[in-house]
Amino acid sequence: MIMATYQTLEIERAGRVATIWMNRPEVFNAFDEALIADLRDACIELDADVGVRVVVLGGRGRHFSAGADLNWMRRASGYSEAENLDDARRFSAMLRGLSEMSKPTIARVQGAALGGGTGLAAACDMAIAASDASFSTSEVKFGIIPAVISPYVLRAVGPRHALRLFQSAEKIDAQRALAIGLVGEVVAPDQLDAAVAKLAETLVGCAPQAQKAAKDLIAAINARPIDDAVSEETAQRIARRRATDEAKDGIAAFLEKRTPAWLR
């Protein structure tokens, strides 16, 4: 597969794990139009690559992402409403593309993850933070709101925590982020890569089509009442999955004490 060349990113591969490195350390990986476009295209490329089983999102340098580039914000402040809408739609499409990848995604967070940087971490399926990481939905300090990132932050922390974060713009540390569900694990900075690699290895060991089906299951069932419709839908989903070749091979491999096909 021919890999694209990106202006603001580096793609690093290690076996079946691909890491998207935001590569603007001189501005703390703040994003602008170019980085947004590159991230969207990289997600599409890696999602289509059958050799990639897990995607990690990280930032080069001291910080994960300081959010919106100030020069981008300055340009946007002069846009018409229609131009601002087009700009916001591109940002929204990038986050949705990251969130809806068919394979597991891990945010590798160190240093600052501010504004849209918090949104990027929340849009990934999982997040591991270094103990020096900090997070903030700081938009109200600039007279704007965290609208585009809100579905992903809400999904991670729930409305009660989001109400405080979105209105106070306060900065929280990694332990607070862990407590409210924004990240799933906090480790010492020098252990961050090892922790991400360990989780990625665990994910690679699982059935890829089942992982995609599990992700779809959560999207379909979350926040719905446990009623007859949900009970029937979940029964149908497991029945369909048991009938797949992947499931049949996985169960047989376990019983026969052999390696399943997806690990060969």
N, C-alpha and C positions, 0 to 999 in steps of 0.2 A: 504494500500500500504506500503510495506517495504521500509524504507528510507535507502539509502546507508550511509556509514560512510566515511567522508573525512578527509584527513590528514591536509589540509590547509584551510578548510572552515567550517563554521557553517551554518546550515539552520534553520531559525526561522520562525514559522508560526503564523499568527494572522488572524483567520477566513479564508478568501479566498486569502489572500496576503501572499506570501512567500518571505522572505528576504535572499539572499545569502550574508553572511558576509565573506569577505576575512579576514582570521584570522592569519596574520603574523605581528602583530603590532611592534614587535621588529625590523623589517626591513622595516617598513612603508608600509607593504603589497606589497612590490616588488615581482614580480612574477618570478618563475623559472619553470622547467619542471613539478614539482609536482602540483603547483598552476594552470598552464595551463591545465593539464590533469583533475584536479578536477573541474575546471570551466566548461570545455567541458561536463563532465559527469553530473554535476549538472543541466546544461541547458537541457540536454536530459531528465533527470529524471523529472524535474519540468514541462517541456513542455508536457510530457505524463500524468501528474497527473491532472485528470479532476476536482479535488477539488481546484486546484490553478487557480485563475483568473488573478492575477497580480504578476509580479516578480520584486523585488527591488534588486539592486546590491549595496552593501555598503562595507566599510572597517572599521575594528575595530581599535580603537586607534585614534591618532591625524590626520592621513592622509588617504585619499582614496586609493591611490597607487602611489608609487614613481617610477613606471615603472619597468624596467628590474633589476633583482637582479645582483649585481656586480659579484658575484661568477659564476652565470650563464653566464654572458657576458664573463668572463675570460675563462670559459670552451669553449664557442662557438668560441672564437678567435683562439683556437687551432684545431678546427674541419676542416676537409676537406670540399671542396665545396659541395660534396654529403651529408655529415653529416649536414652541415649548411642548406641545402635545406630541409632535413627531419625535422629539428628543426623548420624552418620557416613555413613549411606546417602544423605542429601541432598547432602553434600559430595562423595561418590563419584560420584553421578549428574551433578553439575555438571562435574567434571573429565572424566568420560567423554563428556559432551555436547560439551565443548570439543575433546577429542581426536578425536572421530569426526565432526566437521563435514565435509560433503562438498566443501568448498572449502578452499584453502590458508589456514593461519593463521600469523601471525607475532607472537611476543612482542617487544615494544619495552621493553627493560629499562634503567632507570637507578637509581642508588642501591641501596637494600637490596631484595633478593628473598630473604626468609628463610622457612624452614619451608614453609608452603603457598604462599608466593610463589615459591619454587624449583619447587614442584610445578606451579604455573600456567605458568611458563616452559617446563617440560619437557613439559607436555601439549599445547602448541602444536607445529605441524609444524616450525617454524623459530624461532630466537631470535637477535636482534641486541642486543648489550649495549654501553652506554657504558663507557668505560674506568674510570669511577668506580663501576661496579656491583659488588656483593658478594652472595654466595650462601651459604646454610647450611641444612642439614637439622638444625635445632637441637632437635628434639623430646626427645631423651634428656636434655637439661638440665632438663626439666620432668617427668621420670619417665614419659614416654610414648614412642611410636614413630611414625615417618613412614609409617604403614601405608597410608593412602588414596592418598598421592602416590607410593608406592613403584613401582607399575608404570610410571609415566611417567619417573621419575628413572632406574630401571634400564634402560629402553629407551634413554635418552639416553646414559648413561655406562657401562653394563655393571656386572656384579656386583662386580668387584674394587674399582672406585672407590666404588661404593655401600657396600660393607662399611666402608670407612674413613669416609666422610661420615656414614653413619647412626649409627655408634658413637662418633665423636669429637665430633660437632656443631660441628666447626671451621668458621670462616668462610673462604671462598676468594674471591680477587679475580677480575676478569673474564678476565685472561689464563689463570689456572688453569682457569676454567670452559671457556674455549676449548680448552685442551689436552686436557681429558677428554671433550669433546663435548657439554657441557651447553648451550653456545651455538655458533653457527656463524660469528660475526663480532664483532669488537670495534672500536669506532670512538671518536674523541674525542666528548665530550658534545655539543659544538655541531654535530656531524655526524650525530647519531643519527637525526633525522627524515629527513635526506636519504638516509641508507643504507636506512632502512625503505621510503621512497618508491621508491627505485631497485629494490629487490627486489620490491616490490608491482607495479611497472610491468612487470617481467620476467614475473611470474606471470600478470598479466592478458593478456599476449601469447600465452599457451599455451592449448590446447584444454581447456575446462572438464570435459567428460565424460572425457577422457583423464587429466586430473589426478586425478579421483575414482577412475578405474580403477587408476591408478598407486599411489594410497594404499591401495586395497584389495589390490593385488598384494603390497605390502610386508607388510601385516597377515597375509596368507595364507601367505607363503613364509618369512618371517623365522624363523630358528632351526630350520628343518626340514632334514633331510639331503638332499643332492642325489642323489636316487634316481629310479627309473622314474616314481613317482607325481608327483614335483615336475616332472620333465621333461615329462610329459604335460600336467600342469595349466598350465604356462607356455605350451606350444604351443597349447593350447585358448584361453587368455586372449588371446594375440596374434591368433589366427585370428578370434575373435569381434570383437575391436576393429577389425581391418582391414575387416570387413564393415559397420561402422557408417557412417551418413551423414556424421558428423563427420570420420572418418578419410578417407573418400573425398574430401570437400571439402578437407581439409587438404593431402593429397597433390597434388590437382589444382591448388590455389592456389599451391603451391610451384612446380610445373612450369610453370604459366601466368603466374607472376610477378604474382599478384593477391592481394588481401586475403582471408583466409578468412572464412567467415560469422560466426564468433564475435567478430570484431573490427569488424564493421560496425555 
